[in-house]
Amino acid sequence: MMRTTRIAGLAASAALVGLPLAAGPASADSGELTAHLTQLNDSGASGTAWAEVDGNQVHIKLETSGMTAKAPHAQHVHIGGQSMCPDPDMEGTGPDGALKTTDAADQYGMVAVSLTMEPGKTGPKAAVDVPNFPTGDSYTYERTIEVSDQVAQDIKDGNGVIVTHGVDLDGSGTYDGKAMSDLDPKLPLEATVPAACGELDQAQMSMPEGGVETGGSSTGGIEYPAALTLGAVAVGLGGAGFLAGRRKSTR
C-alpha cells in the first residue's frame, strides 16, 4: 500500500509541474513535429525544422547554419525508407568516402516534398529546382505546402525526414570538382551530397514566429550552371534513383 501511495504522489507532483514520470515513445498524433538537423559529410551544418500538419496543408519552417556560403541548397522531406538519418560519421561511395545521396536512401527514403521558395513547385520533380532553393550559410525558410493525403499522414505519423544538400567538400568556395553527382552527371557531386539530416518527430518546442529570410535564390556557387536542367536530376532524386526500404517499425 505504501508503494502504491508513493507512486500516486509522484504522479500528482509530476502533473502539477507538467513533467512526465517517464519518457514514452515519440508520436506525432498532434500534427506538430520538430527535427533537429545534424551534419553529414563533415559539413558543419546544423539546424532545426518544424512542421504542422492540418489536413492536406503542411506548414514547414527551417532554420539552418553552417551551410556552404553563396551556394544554393536543395532541401526536402524524404519518406519511404526507415524514417531515420544515417550516422553522422557514415562514409559513402564518393571520393575520400563522401556520402552520396543514394548511399543513405534506404534510411531516409525518397523525396516526397521539395522545400522550394514560392512560387517554386514542391513535388518530387522539383527536387533540384536550384533557382528556387535558399542560398547561403545560414537562412530561415518558411512555407505552407499542399500535399497528398498519404504524404500528410506519413509526416503526421513521424515518417518524414528533413535533408538539406550541398557541401563544399574541397573548400574551394563553390560546388565544383571532377566527381559528378550520382543524381545527374551534369552536376558536380558537391551540389547534391547531403549536408544535414533530421527526423521529424513529436514537437519538443513550438514553431517560432518570424518573417521568412531565405537568403535569396541563386545559381551562383555552382561551376556548371548550364547543367540546371531539371529532368534527369528530378527523376534521380524523386524517383527511380532512390531505393525504397522498409519503414522502421518503432522509433
C-alpha positions, 0 to 999 in steps of 0.5 A: 500500500505504501508503494502504491501511495508513493507512486500516486504522489509522484504522479500528482507532483509530476502533473502539477509541474507538467513533467512526465514520470517517464519518457514514452515513445515519440508520436506525432498524433498532434500534427506538430513535429520538430527535427533537429538537423545534424551534419553529414559529410563533415559539413558543419551544418546544423539546424532545426525544422518544424512542421504542422500538419492540418489536413492536406496543408503542411506548414514547414519552417527551417532554420539552418547554419553552417551551410556552404556560403553563396551556394544554393541548397536543395532541401526536402522531406524524404519518406519511404525508407526507415524514417531515420538519418544515417550516422553522422560519421557514415562514409559513402561511395564518393571520393575520400568516402563522401556520402552520396545521396543514394548511399543513405536512401534506404534510411531516409527514403525518397523525396516526397516534398521539395522545400522550394521558395514560392512560387517554386513547385514542391513535388518530387520533380522539383527536387533540384529546382536550384533557382528556387532553393535558399542560398547561403550559410545560414537562412530561415525558410518558411512555407505552407505546402499542399500535399497528398493525403498519404504524404500528410499522414506519413509526416503526421505519423513521424515518417518524414525526414528533413535533408538539406544538400550541398557541401563544399567538400574541397573548400574551394568556395563553390560546388565544383570538382571532377566527381559528378553527382550520382543524381545527374552527371551534369552536376558536380557531386558537391551540389547534391551530397547531403549536408544535414539530416533530421527526423521529424518527430513529436514537437519538443518546442513550438514553431517560432514566429518570424518573417521568412529570410531565405537568403535569396535564390541563386545559381551562383556557387555552382561551376556548371550552371548550364547543367540546371536542367531539371529532368534527369536530376528530378527523376534521380532524386524523386524517383527511380534513383532512390531505393525504397526500404522498409519503414522502421517499425518503432522509433 
